[in-house]
């Protein structure tokens, strides 16, 4: 009985396809046959999946292009400023993510030509830093501002969940190893 009901639904439809007038491409293998209707401001694009898509610029852009006026121009500029503001905030978040260490890190701030940095380099070369990665910070990095570095050399021992230990000037081998070994405690 169930089979007859199902079969009658299929056979007695006006269109012989099960889903009516539109065919269903379950596996996404069939390309769309026709291009979308074009207008002055919309652009048809062939997507990576082989399907046509229509790109229409945002309302502020279309309004300004359709009827350029001081008012529509101001709305367009306000829209652009908001876009750029959000983009800057997103970039700042990405920079923050990139400069936030996941574990304990020893940052080393130095500048070329600094005689005390040369001495600190010698200390770092013989120090036991097996427990903590040493990261030499580039002069234009936002980390200089984050840790308010004013003097070179400066070492910053960053431990998650704890205040960073900032060591300004040349740090002795004994002091450096004591601070680094304190990480485990």
C-alpha positions in Angstrom: 0.0 0.0 0.0 2.8 2.4 0.9 4.6 1.6 -2.3 1.5 2.4 -4.3 1.0 5.7 -2.6 4.6 6.7 -3.2 4.5 5.5 -6.8 1.2 7.4 -7.5 2.7 10.6 -6.2 5.5 10.3 -8.6 3.6 9.1 -11.6 0.6 11.5 -11.4 2.5 14.7 -11.1 2.3 17.1 -14.0 6.1 17.1 -14.2 7.8 13.8 -14.3 10.6 14.9 -12.0 10.2 14.0 -8.3 11.1 17.5 -7.0 8.8 19.3 -9.5 10.2 21.8 -12.0 13.6 22.1 -10.5 16.2 19.4 -10.6 18.3 18.6 -7.6 22.1 18.1 -7.9 22.8 16.1 -4.8 26.6 15.7 -5.5 27.2 19.2 -6.9 28.6 17.9 -10.2 26.3 19.7 -12.6 27.3 23.2 -13.6 24.6 25.9 -13.7 23.4 26.3 -17.2 22.7 30.0 -17.6 24.4 33.2 -16.5 22.5 35.5 -14.1 20.9 38.6 -15.5 23.4 41.5 -15.7 22.7 45.1 -14.7 24.9 48.2 -14.7 26.3 47.6 -11.1 26.1 43.9 -10.6 28.8 41.6 -11.9 28.4 37.9 -12.6 31.3 35.9 -11.4 32.1 32.2 -11.9 32.8 30.8 -8.5 35.4 28.2 -7.6 32.7 25.5 -7.6 31.7 26.3 -11.2 28.5 28.1 -10.3 27.6 31.6 -11.4 27.3 34.1 -8.6 26.2 37.7 -8.7 28.1 40.4 -6.9 26.3 43.6 -6.1 28.2 46.4 -4.5 26.9 47.7 -1.1 24.0 50.0 -1.1 26.1 53.1 -0.2 28.3 52.5 -3.3 25.3 51.9 -5.7 23.4 55.0 -4.3 26.5 57.2 -4.8 27.0 55.8 -8.4 23.4 56.0 -9.3 22.8 59.6 -8.1 26.0 61.3 -7.2 25.3 64.1 -4.7 26.9 65.6 -1.7 24.6 63.6 0.6 25.2 60.3 -1.1 28.9 61.1 -1.3 29.0 61.7 2.5 27.2 58.4 3.1 29.7 56.6 0.9 32.7 58.2 2.7 31.1 57.4 6.1 30.7 53.8 4.9 34.4 53.7 3.8 35.6 55.1 7.1 33.7 52.5 9.0 35.1 49.7 6.8 38.7 51.0 7.3 38.1 51.4 11.0 36.9 47.8 11.4 39.7 46.6 9.2 42.3 48.4 11.4 40.7 46.8 14.5 40.8 43.4 13.0 44.5 43.8 12.1 45.2 45.0 15.6 43.6 41.8 17.0 45.7 39.7 14.7 48.9 41.5 15.8 47.8 40.9 19.4 47.3 37.2 18.7 50.7 37.0 17.0 52.6 38.7 19.8 50.9 36.9 22.7 53.0 33.9 23.6 51.3 30.6 24.4 53.7 29.6 27.1 56.7 31.0 29.0 58.9 33.1 26.8 62.1 35.2 27.3 62.0 38.3 25.1 65.2 40.0 24.3 65.1 43.7 23.3 68.4 45.1 21.8 69.6 47.6 19.3 72.5 47.5 16.8 75.5 49.4 18.1 74.6 49.1 21.8 77.8 48.0 23.7 75.7 46.6 26.6 73.7 44.5 24.2 77.0 42.9 22.9 77.8 42.0 26.6 74.2 40.6 27.0 74.7 38.5 23.9 77.7 36.9 25.4 75.7 36.1 28.6 72.8 34.7 26.6 75.2 32.5 24.6 76.3 30.6 27.7 73.1 30.7 29.7 71.0 27.6 30.3 67.8 28.6 28.5 66.6 25.0 27.8 63.3 25.6 29.6 62.4 28.8 27.9 62.5 29.9 24.3 64.5 33.1 23.6 62.8 35.5 21.2 64.8 38.4 19.8 62.4 41.2 19.3 62.7 43.4 16.2 63.0 47.2 16.8 59.6 48.0 15.2 57.6 45.3 17.0 54.6 46.4 19.1 56.1 44.4 21.9 58.4 47.4 22.6 55.3 49.4 23.5 53.5 46.6 25.3 56.4 46.1 27.7 57.3 49.9 27.7 61.0 49.1 26.8 63.1 52.3 27.2 66.5 50.8 27.7 68.6 48.3 25.8 69.3 45.6 26.5 66.0 44.6 28.2 64.9 41.0 28.9 61.3 40.3 29.6 60.3 36.9 31.1 56.7 36.4 30.1 54.8 33.7 32.1 51.1 33.0 31.3 48.9 34.2 34.2 51.7 36.1 35.9 53.1 39.6 35.7 56.0 39.8 33.3 59.5 40.1 34.9 61.2 43.0 33.2 65.0 43.1 33.6 66.6 46.3 32.2 70.2 46.8 31.4 72.8 44.0 31.3 71.7 41.0 33.3 74.3 38.7 34.9 74.4 35.0 34.1 73.4 34.2 37.7 70.4 36.5 37.8 69.2 35.3 34.4 69.4 31.6 35.2 67.8 32.1 38.6 64.8 33.9 36.9 64.5 31.3 34.1 64.6 28.4 36.6 62.0 30.1 38.7 59.5 29.4 35.8 58.9 25.8 37.1 57.8 27.1 40.5 
